[in-house]
Amino acid sequence: MEEREKEGPPPNWAEIYKKLPKDDDDNIDWMAALEQKVIQPRGSIDPNVPDEGKTEDAEVELSTSGKPEKMVIFKHEVHTKWLTCPNCHPAIFKKEGGNAKITMDAIDDGKYCGVCHDKVAIAQPSGCKGCHKVKKKPS
């Protein structure tokens, strides 16, 4: 109890969220919040983990069991603006592609993306379209 007093009162998340920039659907635009320096996250929850200089910013297409309408394009750059590589590799994701069977059930159980999303990194209210992009057919 005494430690809480030293930390101060808990944050008022509802008020904090109101101040964050929004996208066209009135969801929090986390990348705009970074760019506008409204938020300045650390590269790791562990203060003893140093930030790494070079990161992989490639986009990775994640297979969705032959369902192109459910395709996920993982954007490293969005994540490396927040985190250093050891936060995810190799404990959550191996660096070699094609070795994980990522499902929504596994994510909901706190595995893969679910280690952070809906816990530390709030995916809602942007929901499915935040990750699942419909691939546009060539004209």
Summary of the structure (lengths in Angstrom):
residues: 139
radius of gyration: 17.1
end to end distance: 62.8
largest distance: 64.3
contacts: 258
relative contact order: 0.12
helix: 31%
strand: 9%
